[in-house]
Amino acid sequence: AYLQGTLEPGEVVYCSLPPGYPSEQTGGDAPVYKIVKPVYGMAQSGRRWQRTLFPWLLEHGFTQHQEDDCVFTLKRTTHPTGGTPREEKLVLGCYVDDLWCGYTHDDEHSLYHSFTTALKNRWEVEDEGPVRDLLGVEIAREGKLVTMRQKEYIVRLSDEYLTPEQRNVSIDTPCDKELAQRVLAAADSDMSAVDPSLLRRFQGIVGALLYCSTNTRPDIAYSVGQLSRVTARPTADLLADAERVRMYLRTTQDLGLCFQADQRKASGMTDSDWAVRHSTSGWVFQYGSAAISWGSKKQKTVALSSCEAEIMAASESAKEALYLKKHLEEMGLHDGSPMSLSSDNSAAIALTYNPE
C-alpha cells in the first residue's frame, strides 16, 4: 500500500544506499539516493498512503467521521432496474490497506457493488468476501450472533513461549492477588541488575499479551496493565506471572466476545482499586450483550481516599463514554441520549452530582 502513495509537492527525501551497494564514492563521500516515491521504511510512507486513499473515498461520496477519522459512511438512494427506490448505506473502516465494509445490500445494482467495482478499477485489490479474520481476530457469524476471538493467535504464541509441560497446565485465573505488590517492588529495584535475556523474554511476552488484551480479552486487561508497568525492570517472579497469563489464555483459548442483536443501548461500568501509591482505573462499556471498549490504567496522581480513586476512574470512563456516544451517533447506532455510567462508590456518586 505504501508504494501507492505520492510525495507532497516540493517534498524532498534522501536515503542511504541499501546493503550490497558501495558505501563510499571516489573521494570518500557517502552516496545517497533521492526518493521519488514513498517506499517501505520511510517515516512518511503511511501518511502519504493515507493522503492518497482518504481523498479518493471523499470524492466517491463518503463522509469521514469526526470521532474516528479512519471510519467513513456513505448513504444514498438507489434505483435498481425494474425495482423500487431504496435507501442504502455503507460503513467503511480503514486500517492501512485493510478495508472492512458493512453494507445493507450486495446485489449487482447495489451501492456496495458499485463501490467495490470502483475500488478495483483504481487499485489492485481483492474482495475476500464475508469477514472471517481481521488483523488476527477471528470473526464468526451464526444468525444474529457474532463471535470474536483470537484462538489461532493464542495457540501460536503458546507454542512459541510455553514449554510442552506448561501447555498442559490448567490455569483458572490470569493472576493472583499479590501481583500488584510484586510490580511495586520491581518498580523500586535497581535497573542495572536486570538480566538482558530475561528482559527480552519478558518484553516479548507482555507485548504479545497486549494484542489480546486490547482486542478480544478484557479479562486479562488488569494483569497485562500491571505487567506493562515494569517492562524495563522485570524480575523472575514477574516473568512467571507473565507466563501464567499465557497459560491462562491457553486454558481459555475458546473464550471471546459474543454479540447478540438486541435493543439494549450502550452503557458503561467503572471501578478502581485504592492501592498503595497510584491506584488503577478500570472500565468496560457494553453494547448489546458484549464489551466494545474496556481499559485498566494506572492513575496519574496519588489518591488520598477510595472516593478520590473512584472519581478519577469515573473521569477517565466519562471521556470514553463521550467518545463512544459520538462515534455511535455518527454510525446511526445511538439516539443522542446520555450514556449511562455505573459506579459502586456512594461517595463518588454523591460528589459527581453535587461537587462540594
C-alpha positions as CSV (number, residue, x, y, z in Angstrom):
1,A,0.0,0.0,0.0
2,Y,2.8,2.4,0.8
3,L,4.0,2.2,-2.8
4,Q,0.7,3.6,-4.0
5,G,1.2,6.9,-2.3
6,T,2.8,10.1,-3.7
7,L,5.1,12.6,-2.2
8,E,3.8,16.1,-1.4
9,P,4.7,18.9,-3.9
10,G,8.2,20.2,-3.0
11,E,8.9,17.3,-0.6
12,V,12.5,16.1,-0.8
13,V,13.7,13.0,1.0
14,Y,17.0,11.2,0.7
15,C,18.1,7.8,1.9
16,S,21.3,5.9,2.2
17,L,22.1,3.0,-0.1
18,P,20.7,-0.5,0.6
19,P,23.1,-3.2,1.8
20,G,25.3,-4.5,-1.0
21,Y,25.8,-1.2,-2.7
22,P,29.1,0.8,-2.4
23,S,29.1,2.8,0.8
24,E,31.7,5.3,-0.5
25,Q,32.4,7.1,-3.7
26,T,35.7,8.3,-5.1
27,G,36.9,10.9,-2.7
28,G,35.3,9.4,0.3
29,D,31.8,10.9,0.2
30,A,28.9,8.6,1.1
31,P,26.4,8.4,-1.8
32,V,22.7,8.9,-1.2
33,Y,19.5,8.3,-3.2
34,K,16.8,10.8,-3.7
35,I,13.4,9.2,-3.1
36,V,10.8,9.9,-5.9
37,K,8.0,7.7,-4.5
38,P,7.1,6.6,-1.0
39,V,8.8,3.2,0.0
40,Y,8.7,0.9,2.9
41,G,10.9,2.1,5.8
42,M,10.3,5.8,5.1
43,A,8.7,7.6,8.1
44,Q,6.1,9.4,5.9
45,S,5.0,6.4,3.8
46,G,1.9,5.6,5.9
47,R,0.8,9.2,5.9
48,R,1.4,9.6,2.2
49,W,-0.8,6.5,1.5
50,Q,-3.5,7.9,3.8
51,R,-3.3,11.2,1.9
52,T,-4.0,9.1,-1.3
53,L,-6.7,6.8,-0.1
54,F,-8.8,9.2,2.0
55,P,-9.4,11.9,-0.7
56,W,-10.4,9.2,-3.1
57,L,-13.0,8.0,-0.6
58,L,-14.3,11.5,-0.1
59,E,-14.5,12.0,-3.9
60,H,-16.6,8.8,-4.1
61,G,-19.2,10.4,-1.7
62,F,-18.1,9.0,1.7
63,T,-18.4,11.1,4.8
64,Q,-15.4,10.9,7.1
65,H,-16.3,10.5,10.8
66,Q,-15.1,13.2,13.3
67,E,-14.6,10.8,16.3
68,D,-12.6,8.3,14.3
69,D,-11.2,9.6,11.0
70,C,-10.5,6.1,9.8
71,V,-14.2,5.4,9.5
72,F,-16.3,6.5,6.6
73,T,-20.1,6.4,5.9
74,L,-21.9,6.5,2.6
75,K,-25.7,6.9,2.3
76,R,-27.6,7.0,-1.0
77,T,-30.9,6.3,-2.5
78,T,-30.6,3.8,-5.4
79,H,-33.0,2.9,-8.1
80,P,-32.5,-0.7,-9.1
81,T,-33.5,-1.6,-12.7
82,G,-37.2,-2.6,-12.5
83,G,-37.3,-2.1,-8.8
84,T,-38.5,0.5,-6.3
85,P,-36.1,3.1,-4.8
86,R,-34.3,2.0,-1.7
87,E,-32.1,3.6,1.0
88,E,-28.6,2.0,1.1
89,K,-25.7,2.5,3.5
90,L,-22.1,1.6,3.6
91,V,-19.8,1.8,6.7
92,L,-16.1,1.5,5.9
93,G,-13.3,1.0,8.4
94,C,-9.7,1.6,7.2
95,Y,-6.5,0.1,8.8
96,V,-3.6,0.9,6.5
97,D,-4.5,-1.2,3.4
98,D,-7.2,-3.4,5.1
99,L,-10.7,-2.2,4.5
100,W,-13.7,-3.6,6.3
101,C,-17.1,-2.7,4.8
102,G,-20.6,-3.1,6.3
103,Y,-23.4,-2.8,3.8
104,T,-27.2,-3.1,3.6
105,H,-27.4,-4.6,0.0
106,D,-24.9,-6.5,-2.1
107,D,-26.7,-7.3,-5.4
108,E,-25.3,-6.2,-8.8
109,H,-27.3,-2.9,-8.6
110,S,-26.3,-2.1,-5.0
111,L,-24.1,0.7,-3.7
112,Y,-21.7,-1.9,-2.3
113,H,-21.2,-3.4,-5.8
114,S,-20.6,0.0,-7.4
115,F,-18.1,0.9,-4.7
116,T,-16.1,-2.3,-4.9
117,T,-16.0,-2.1,-8.7
118,A,-14.6,1.5,-8.5
119,L,-12.1,0.3,-5.9
120,K,-10.9,-2.5,-8.1
121,N,-10.6,-0.1,-11.1
122,R,-8.5,2.3,-9.0
123,W,-6.2,-0.2,-7.2
124,E,-5.2,-3.8,-7.3
125,V,-7.4,-5.1,-4.5
126,E,-9.0,-8.4,-3.5
127,D,-12.5,-8.8,-2.1
128,E,-12.2,-11.6,0.5
129,G,-16.0,-11.9,1.0
130,P,-17.7,-12.1,4.4
131,V,-15.2,-11.2,7.1
132,R,-13.7,-14.3,8.9
133,D,-10.3,-13.0,10.0
134,L,-9.4,-9.3,10.5
135,L,-5.8,-8.5,11.7
136,G,-5.6,-11.7,13.7
137,V,-9.1,-11.5,15.1
138,E,-11.4,-14.4,14.1
139,I,-15.0,-13.4,13.4
140,A,-17.8,-16.0,13.2
141,R,-21.4,-15.3,12.4
142,E,-24.4,-17.5,13.1
143,G,-27.8,-15.9,12.7
144,K,-27.9,-12.8,14.9
145,L,-24.9,-13.9,16.9
146,V,-21.4,-12.6,16.1
147,T,-18.4,-14.0,17.9
148,M,-14.9,-12.5,18.0
149,R,-11.9,-14.5,19.4
150,Q,-8.1,-14.9,18.9
151,K,-7.7,-18.7,19.3
152,E,-5.2,-19.2,16.5
153,Y,-3.1,-16.3,17.8
154,I,-3.2,-17.6,21.3
155,V,-2.2,-21.1,20.2
156,R,0.7,-19.8,18.1
157,L,2.1,-17.7,20.9
158,S,1.7,-20.6,23.4
159,D,3.7,-22.8,21.1
160,E,6.4,-20.0,20.9
161,Y,6.7,-19.1,24.6
162,L,5.5,-22.1,26.6
163,T,7.2,-25.4,27.2
164,P,5.3,-28.7,26.5
165,E,4.7,-29.1,30.3
166,Q,3.3,-25.6,30.6
167,R,0.9,-26.1,27.8
168,N,-0.8,-28.9,29.7
169,V,-1.2,-26.9,32.9
170,S,-4.8,-25.6,33.5
171,I,-5.0,-22.1,35.0
172,D,-8.3,-20.7,36.0
173,T,-7.3,-17.0,36.8
174,P,-4.9,-14.7,34.9
175,C,-3.1,-13.6,38.1
176,D,-3.1,-13.8,41.9
177,K,-3.8,-11.1,44.4
178,E,-0.1,-10.4,45.1
179,L,0.7,-9.3,41.5
180,A,0.4,-5.6,42.3
181,Q,2.8,-5.9,45.2
182,R,5.4,-7.6,43.1
183,V,5.1,-4.9,40.5
184,L,5.5,-2.2,43.1
185,A,8.6,-3.9,44.5
186,A,10.1,-4.3,41.0
187,A,9.5,-0.6,40.2
188,D,11.8,0.3,43.1
189,S,14.5,-2.2,42.1
190,D,17.9,-1.4,40.5
191,M,17.7,-1.5,36.7
192,S,21.4,-2.4,36.3
193,A,20.7,-5.8,37.9
194,V,18.2,-6.9,35.2
195,D,19.2,-9.9,33.2
196,P,19.2,-8.9,29.5
197,S,17.8,-12.3,28.4
198,L,15.1,-12.2,31.0
199,L,14.3,-8.6,29.9
200,R,13.9,-9.6,26.2
201,R,11.7,-12.6,27.0
202,F,9.5,-10.6,29.4
203,Q,9.0,-7.7,27.0
204,G,8.2,-10.2,24.2
205,I,5.5,-12.0,26.2
206,V,3.9,-8.8,27.5
207,G,3.9,-7.2,24.1
208,A,2.1,-10.3,22.7
209,L,-0.3,-10.3,25.6
210,L,-1.2,-6.7,24.9
211,Y,-2.6,-7.6,21.5
212,C,-5.1,-10.0,23.1
213,S,-6.0,-7.7,26.0
214,T,-6.9,-4.8,23.7
215,N,-8.8,-6.7,21.1
216,T,-10.9,-9.6,22.5
217,R,-9.8,-10.4,26.1
218,P,-10.8,-7.8,28.6
219,D,-10.4,-10.5,31.3
220,I,-6.6,-10.1,31.2
221,A,-6.6,-6.3,30.9
222,Y,-5.7,-5.8,34.6
223,S,-2.9,-8.4,34.6
224,V,-1.3,-7.1,31.5
225,G,-1.7,-3.5,32.6
226,Q,0.2,-4.3,35.8
227,L,3.0,-6.2,34.0
228,S,3.3,-3.3,31.5
229,R,4.4,-1.0,34.3
230,V,7.7,-2.9,34.8
231,T,8.8,-3.8,31.2
232,A,12.1,-2.0,31.9
233,R,12.9,-3.9,35.2
234,P,11.2,-7.3,35.3
235,T,12.1,-10.0,37.9
236,A,12.0,-13.7,37.6
237,D,8.8,-13.7,39.6
238,L,7.1,-11.3,37.2
239,L,8.3,-13.4,34.3
240,A,6.4,-16.3,35.9
241,D,3.4,-14.0,36.3
242,A,3.5,-13.2,32.6
243,E,3.8,-16.9,31.7
244,R,0.8,-17.5,34.0
245,V,-1.3,-15.1,31.9
246,R,-0.1,-17.0,28.8
247,M,-1.1,-20.4,30.3
248,Y,-4.5,-18.9,31.3
249,L,-5.0,-17.9,27.7
250,R,-4.1,-21.3,26.6
251,T,-6.6,-22.8,29.0
252,T,-9.3,-20.4,27.9
253,Q,-8.4,-20.2,24.2
254,D,-12.0,-20.7,23.1
255,L,-13.3,-17.6,25.0
256,G,-14.2,-14.5,23.1
257,L,-16.7,-11.7,22.7
258,C,-20.3,-12.8,21.8
259,F,-22.5,-10.1,20.4
260,Q,-26.3,-10.9,20.3
261,A,-28.5,-8.4,18.4
262,D,-31.0,-6.8,20.8
263,Q,-32.4,-3.4,21.8
264,R,-30.1,-2.7,24.7
265,K,-28.3,0.6,24.5
266,A,-24.6,1.1,25.1
267,S,-23.7,1.6,28.7
268,G,-20.6,1.5,30.9
269,M,-19.3,0.5,34.3
270,T,-16.3,1.9,36.2
271,D,-14.3,1.0,39.2
272,S,-10.9,1.4,40.9
273,D,-8.7,-0.2,43.4
274,W,-7.4,2.2,46.1
275,A,-3.9,1.0,46.3
276,V,-0.5,2.0,47.7
277,R,0.8,4.9,45.6
278,H,-1.0,5.0,42.3
279,S,-4.4,3.3,42.1
280,T,-5.7,1.6,39.0
281,S,-8.8,2.8,37.0
282,G,-10.9,0.2,35.3
283,W,-13.9,0.5,33.0
284,V,-15.9,-1.5,30.5
285,F,-18.6,-0.4,28.0
286,Q,-21.1,-2.9,26.6
287,Y,-23.3,-2.6,23.5
288,G,-25.9,-5.3,23.4
289,S,-24.5,-8.4,25.1
290,A,-20.8,-7.9,25.0
291,A,-18.0,-5.4,25.6
292,I,-17.0,-2.9,22.9
293,S,-14.4,-0.9,25.0
294,W,-12.5,-1.5,28.2
295,G,-9.4,-0.5,29.9
296,S,-7.2,-0.9,33.0
297,K,-4.9,2.1,33.6
298,K,-2.6,3.4,36.3
299,Q,-3.9,6.7,37.7
300,K,-1.6,9.7,37.1
301,T,-1.8,11.1,40.6
302,V,-1.9,9.6,44.1
303,A,-5.5,9.3,45.5
304,L,-5.9,10.1,49.2
305,S,-9.1,8.1,49.6
306,S,-11.1,5.5,47.9
307,C,-13.5,8.2,46.9
308,E,-10.8,10.1,45.1
309,A,-9.6,7.0,43.3
310,E,-13.2,6.3,42.2
311,I,-13.7,9.9,41.0
312,M,-10.5,9.7,38.9
313,A,-11.6,6.3,37.4
314,A,-15.1,7.8,36.6
315,S,-13.5,10.8,34.9
316,E,-11.4,8.6,32.6
317,S,-14.5,6.4,31.9
318,A,-16.6,9.5,31.2
319,K,-14.2,10.6,28.5
320,E,-14.5,7.1,26.8
321,A,-18.3,7.4,27.2
322,L,-18.4,10.7,25.3
323,Y,-16.2,9.3,22.6
324,L,-18.4,6.2,22.2
325,K,-21.6,8.2,22.2
326,K,-20.5,10.5,19.4
327,H,-18.9,7.6,17.5
328,L,-22.1,5.5,17.6
329,E,-24.2,8.6,16.7
330,E,-22.1,9.0,13.6
331,M,-22.8,5.4,12.6
332,G,-26.5,5.8,13.3
333,L,-26.5,3.4,16.3
334,H,-27.3,5.9,19.1
335,D,-30.2,8.2,19.6
336,G,-28.2,11.0,21.2
337,S,-29.4,10.4,24.8
338,P,-26.9,10.4,27.6
339,M,-24.9,7.2,28.0
340,S,-25.3,5.6,31.5
341,L,-22.1,5.0,33.6
342,S,-22.4,2.9,36.7
343,S,-20.1,3.1,39.8
344,D,-20.3,1.2,43.1
345,N,-18.9,4.0,45.4
346,S,-21.6,6.1,47.0
347,A,-19.3,8.9,48.0
348,A,-18.0,9.3,44.4
349,I,-21.6,9.2,43.0
350,A,-22.7,11.9,45.5
351,L,-19.7,14.1,44.5
352,T,-20.5,13.6,40.9
353,Y,-23.9,15.1,41.2
354,N,-23.0,17.6,43.9
355,P,-19.3,18.6,43.8
356,E,-19.0,20.1,47.3
